[in-house]
Amino acid sequence: MTSAVLYRGMDRAALGAAYNNSAAVADSQEWVARWRARSAAARSEPNAVLDVRYGRQPRARLDYFPAGPKRAPLFAFIHGGYWQRNDKEGFAFVAEGPRPHGIDVALLGYTLGPEARISDIVGEMRDALTFLAANAHGFGFDPGRIFVGGWSAGGHLTAAVCDHPAFRGGLPISGIFDLEPIMLNYLNEKLALDAAEVAAMSPLRTLPKPTGPLHVSVGGAELPELQRQSRDYAAAAQARGQPVRLSVLAGLHHFSILEELARPDGALVGHLRELIGRAQ
């Protein structure tokens, strides 16, 4: 029996495969294990400020890694995991790239599905930015230079909060900008997306007006649907006259692309430094 076509010529099984980044990269679990080891080392540094509560939920906490100089710009990073797995603790390694350039880094935790809907998670990210802006002087960074970035689901969340008053620039990495295909595949078992939430929480559909420029990046060796999502979002934002750029990083897959943020000379660190430079 032929399965029903649900989205862009794909049935449910094909659509699931089109978004299964872990299956698409044979050694994805080895990547994650290395990230966790490096992150544990970063979190053990004496100047790391860990598990600062910004909201009421247990996972509404952030980690802060100062670069050293006072009133430094801040890069707030949002982890991925399709809004239903992973944690901030496993991504502290990304601070290795920005900090040598005098950029403080915060890792934002959030409640996962099914305990939270995507709209709830977006709300938590807004709360985190409000908290950071209000407490910048206590941490020591410049409240007028808060930049936000995220990977995969974190890329979606970055674009979803780009209209927050504290947002000065964004770095969505391998993001999801239209939630409709997520609603139609296996990922929705824990997310419970419906058509109304898809319409309200898809940056490609709502195109919130950013309060700072965005530089969207995706790997040239990523799944075609991931590449299409970034292209479509950037094109729609640009057509609206919004300050959104797109970079396709040749040869990089969904996991290797984060090395470009974790290395001081990485392409994503370069994009971040350019955003900060434009805001000065």
N, C-alpha and C positions, 0 to 999 in steps of 0.2 A: 504494500500500500504506500502510495506517495505521500510524504509529509507536506503539510501546508507551508507555503511560502509566507514568511512573516515580515521580512525587511530586506530591501535591496537584493532581491532574488534568493535569499537564504531562508532555509527552514530553521527550526529551533536548534538542532544539532550543529548545523553549519554556523549559525550565529554565535553559539557558545564558543566554538573553536576560534571564531574570528576575534574574540575578546579574551581568550585564555592565554595571557602572556607567559605564565609559568610553564605551560605545556609547549609553547613556541620556542622557549630557550632551554635547551637540554640540560644545562648546568645551572638552572635558576636557583636551586636550593643551595648550591655551593656559593653563589654570589651572596645570598642572604646570610649564610653562616659567616662569611668573611666580614660582611657589614656589621654583624652583631659583635664579633670579636673586636673590631676597630672601635665600635661605639662604646663598648664596655671600658676600653682604655680611655676614651675621651671623657666619659662620665666619672672616671676616677681621678681626674685632675683636681687639684686643691681649689682652684678658683671657679669650678663649675657650681652653679646654683640650681639645685634639682627639685623637681616636684612642687613648683610654686602653684598654688591654687588660683585659678582665675574665674572659676564658676562653681556651681553647686554639685555637679555630677562627679563621681569618683575619678573619671579619666579627664576631667576638665582641669588639667595641670600643664605646666610648661617647664622646660629646662632652658637655662640661660648660660651661654658661654661667652664671656667677655674677651675682646681682643687685646685690651690693655688701655688704649687711649680713652680719655673721658670724652663724652659727647660724640662718640663714634656713631656712624649709621648702623641700623639694625636690620638684619635679614631674618625674617620669621619663616621657618620652613614647616610645611604641612606634609606629613607622610602619606603614602598610598596604601593600597590593599583593598580596593573596591569598596571602601566605606564599611568594611565588615571584618577586617583582620589587620594585623600588625600594630605597632605602637611606636611612640616617640623614642623609646629607649633604644630601638634598633637602628635609628637613623642619626645618632649623634655624630657619626663619622663625617657627615656632610659639612660640619663646621671646619674640617681640616683645610678646605679650600678658601673660604672667605676670610678667616681670621688673620692669616699672615698679611692681608691687605688692610688691616685695621678695621674690619667689619665685625661687629658683634653678631652672634647667632642665637636665635631662640628656636626651640623645637616645640611645636604645639601638639598636645594630645587632644583626643576627642572621643566621645562615646561612639561605639560601633553599633551597626545593625546586627540583630533586630531590635536591640534595646533603644535605638534612636532611628528616626527617619532621616533621610538626607536633608530635609528642611530643618530638622533639629540640629544636625551637624553644622550646617551653614550658620545657623544662629550661634552656635558655640564659637565658631571662628570669628564672628563679629564681636562676640563678647571678649575673646582673647585680644583682639586688636584694640578694643576700647580699654581693656585693663592695661595693656602695654603702654598705650599713649598716656594714661593717667599715672603710671608708675615709672615712667622713663627716668626721672631724676634719681629715684631710689636705686635703680639698676645702674645708671650712669651713661645711658646712650642718649642720642639726640631725638626728642619726640617728633621733630619735624622731618626726620629721615627714616621712616619705617618702610621697608620693602618686603614684599611677601612673595614666596615661591612655594611650589609643591610639585610632587611627582605623582603621576597617574591620577588616582582619585584626588590627591592633593593639588593636582593641576586644575581639576574642576573647581575645587574649593577656592583656589586662588582667584580664578576668573569670577566666581560667584560673589566674592566680597570686594571686588576691585573698586566699587563705589563707596567704600567706607571712608569717612573723613580722614582717618590716619594713614591711609594707603597712599604711598608716594610712587610706587612702581611695582610691577609684578613679573614673575618668571614662571609661568605655567610650563611644566615639563611633561611630555607624553600624556597630556590630559584628555579627559572625557568632557566634551562640551555639549553634546546632545544625549540625553538620558534615555531616549526611546529604545535603542537596541538593548540597553541594560534591562529595561522593563520586560523585554521579550525573550530573554535567555535565562539560563540557570542562575545567574547572579541575583536575580530578583527574589529568589526564595527567602533570603534574609532581609531584603530591603523593602519589599512590599510596595514598590513604586506603583502609582496609578497615573492615569493620563493627566490629571490636574497637577500632580507634583512634577511630572515630566515637563509640562508647559511652564511651570513657575520656576523650576530649579535648573533648567538647561540654559547655560550662558549663551549658547548659539541662538536660542529662541528669544531670550529676553534682552540680550546685549546691553547689560547695565553700563552706564556711562562711567568709565574709569576716572578716578581722581589722580591718576598718574599713568605713564606709558606702560605697556606690556610687551614683553619679548617672549613669544611662544616658541618652544623648541620641541622637536621630536626626532627620533633616530631614523636614519634612512634604511635601517635593517629591521625596523619594527613591523608588526602586523599591519597589513594595508588599511584596515579600519582605523587603527590608531593614527596612522599618518593622515588619513582622510579627515578625521575629526579635527585635527590641528589646522589643516589647510582650510577646511570649510569655516571654522571659527574665525581665523585670521582674515579670510576674504570678506566675510560678512561684516566684521568689525571695521575693516578698512573701507568698505563700501558705505558705512555709516559715518565715515570721517573720523573714526577713533584712532588713537595713537597705538596701534598694535602692529608689531613686526613678526615675521615667521622665519625661523631657521630650521632646515632639515640637515641634521648632522650625519654625514655619510658614514656608513659602516657600523653605526651604533645600534644595538638592540635595546629592549625595554629596561634591561638591567645595567648594561655597560654605560648607558648615557649618564647615569648618576656619578660615574667617575669624573665626568667633566665639571661637576660641582665640588667634588671632594679633593681635587687637585688644585693647588694655587694657580697653575698655569692652564687650567681647563677652560674649554670654550664657554661653559655656562658661568664660570666665575668672571670671565671676560664680559659676558652679557650683563651680569649683575653690576660690575664696576661701571659699565657704560650707563646703565640706568641711574646709578648713584651720581655719576658725573653730570648727567643731564638735569638732575634735580637741584644741583648746587647753584 
